[in-house]
Amino acid sequence: MSVPPPLDVLILGGGAAGLMCALFAGRRGRRVLVLEHAERVGKKILMSGGGRCNFTNTGTTPAQFLSANPHYCKSALARYAPADFIALVDRHGIAWHEKELGQLFCDQSSKQIVAMLLAECADAQVRIETGCAIHAVRRQPGGFAVDTARGPFSASSLVVATGGLSIPRMGATGFGFELARQFGHAVLPTRAGLVPLTLSGRPLEQLADLAGVATPIEAHCGKARFHNQMLITHRGLSGPAILQISSYWQPGERLRIDLLPGIDAAAWLAQRRQARPDALLSTVLAEQLPKRLAHRLCEAWLADRPIRQLQPADLRQAASALADWPIVPSGTEGYRTAEVTLGGVDTRGLDSTTMASRSVPGLHFIGEVVDVTGWLGGYNFQWAWASGHAAGLAA
């Protein structure tokens, strides 16, 4: 089999970060090849945001990212901001809207974002091979050699944009982490992030039939707190607030759920006791909570009596339960439904400006494979764009 001429940049992974890196490297006149093992590129882009792609967040700062080195993401995020990606979207005539909290979505379809990236790559003379399994990667004089199902390729720069372990049905694997270890890089422990929490035993029995009930809450874990919707599922708890806090929660840790966010529960109950003394506690709670949840709270955790019959100690107990709902998750749904992978390639071995390895010349790691994980709401896409941009300008 003939060996093709060496490339300048070989990118492993045709996701958001990989395509972004490719187009910027191609714009610099580099000969770029993207290898994607799936049958199509951008699969995670296509499914995100309910098919409309939450492609960035206008409020992006380093504070919305988790990493063992919280300073690492600052340079890349500063050099490629949400406004830069919005300008690219606007240039392609893609209509978008802000849903909430700075989250930007396509008006029509996430397919438009993939088409945009592919058009930009085509303009930059980037070559893309899909359905291409990678058998081996090794260093060689002047760069890297990659053995694939389509034959061997070589390049002076290798960019690992293979993603993490989340949503394996879309082809996610630990290949990027294996490569990092192969080249001597540390990989920090990984776990599922932005993932529903599961319940077991009696708590699950008490809530499973309420699947589909949603209510605004404030979830707390350590110093992290998120005010948004919680959704009860047939296996536990989900919704934006739960997904957000899941990235901070560890099995066995205490998780606080305030069912009446922004309300002083004790003062509110005392006021309702005066205003509606003959009403059942469940009826009073239904003023603020979904009716089914209010009744279940009283069945399982609180005494459902006319509120005038509740003594001050009873009211304090009820207020405490509402402000700190006594639910202990048993675990998470895992990578099967997780939106991101926490942990990954240790940033201490990477240059924050170029995403390049400090020990292996020409090797770069970008996107989810790196130990940088954003909140829910477009932040992880912004990291993909920013880290891909940084490597694309350097590789």
Buried (B, 14 or more C-beta within 10 A) or exposed (E): EEEEEBBBBBBBBBBBBBBBBBBBBBBBEBBBBBBBBBEEBBBBBBBBBEEBBBBBBBBBEBEBBBBBBEEBBEBBBEEBBBEBBBEBBEEEEBEBEEBEBBBBBBEEBBBBBBBBBBEBBEEBEBBBBEEBEBEEBEBEEEBBBBBBEBEBBBBBBBBBBBBBBBBEEEBBEBBBBEBBEEBEBEBBEBBBBBBBBBBEEEBBEBBBEBEEBBBBBBBBBEEBBBBBBBBBBEBBBBBBBBBBBBBBBEEEEEBBBBBBBEBEBBEBBBEBBEEBEEBBBBBBBBEBBBEBBBBBBBEEBBEBEBBEEBEEEBBBBBBEBBBBBEBBBBBBBBBEBBBBBBBBBBBEBBBBEBBBBEEBEBBBBBBBBBBBBBBBBBBBBBBBBBBBBBBBBBB
